C-alpha cells in the first residue's frame, strides 16, 4: 500500500531539523525557534492533506448531487444490464450507443466526469483512496461496461479519448473488493 508522501516529507524535515539543531550555537540559538519551525511545517503538511481530502469530497458531491447525474448513471446501468452477448444490436459499441441520443449523452457525460476524476487522481490533486471508496465500484462498472465504446471512439476520433479513465480502471480493476 502506498504511503502518503506528506509523512515522508515530515520525517525528512524532522531529521534535518534535528541535525541542524545539533549546531544550535551556529544556526539555532534556542529551542523555541526550533520548535516553532517544526510545528509550522507540521501544520502546513496537515493543512495540505485536509485540503486534498476536502477537494475530493467537494468534486464528487458537486457532480453526484446533481439530479441529471443520477439520471445519466441509471440510464447507462440499465443499458449495461440489458446487454445480451448473443445479440450484437445490444452491445455497448459506438454504433448502438450513437443510435440512442439520450444514451449517447448519458454515456459521454458519465465517462467525461470519470475521466476528469482520473486526471485529478493522476496529478495527485484529489485523494485516490477516498475516491475509490466512495465511487470506485461505479467507475469500474461503467468503464468496464463501455470499454468497447471507448476503444471505438478513440479510433474514430484518432485520439486517446478517456485514456485517463482507462488508466484508472486498469489500476483499480484488480485491487477493488466489495465489502
C-alpha positions, 0 to 999 in steps of 0.5 A: 500500500502506498504511503502518503508522501506528506509523512515522508516529507515530515520525517525528512524535515524532522531529521534535518531539523534535528541535525541542524539543531545539533549546531544550535550555537551556529544556526539555532540559538534556542529551542523555541525557534526550533520548535516553532519551525517544526510545528509550522511545517507540521501544520502546513503538511496537515493543512495540505492533506485536509485540503486534498481530502476536502477537494475530493469530497467537494468534486464528487458531491458537486457532480453526484448531487446533481439530479441529471447525474443520477439520471445519466448513471441509471440510464447507462446501468440499465443499458449495461444490464440489458446487454445480451452477448448473443445479440450484437444490436445490444452491445455497448459499441459506438454504433448502438450507443450513437443510435440512442441520443439520450444514451449517447449523452448519458454515456459521454457525460458519465465517462467525461466526469470519470475521466476528469476524476482520473486526471485529478487522481493522476496529478495527485490533486484529489485523494485516490483512496477516498475516491475509490471508496466512495465511487470506485465500484461505479467507475469500474462498472461503467468503464468496464461496461463501455470499454468497447465504446471507448476503444471505438471512439478513440479510433474514430476520433484518432485520439486517446479519448478517456485514456485517463479513465482507462488508466484508472480502471486498469489500476483499480480493476484488480485491487477493488473488493466489495465489502 
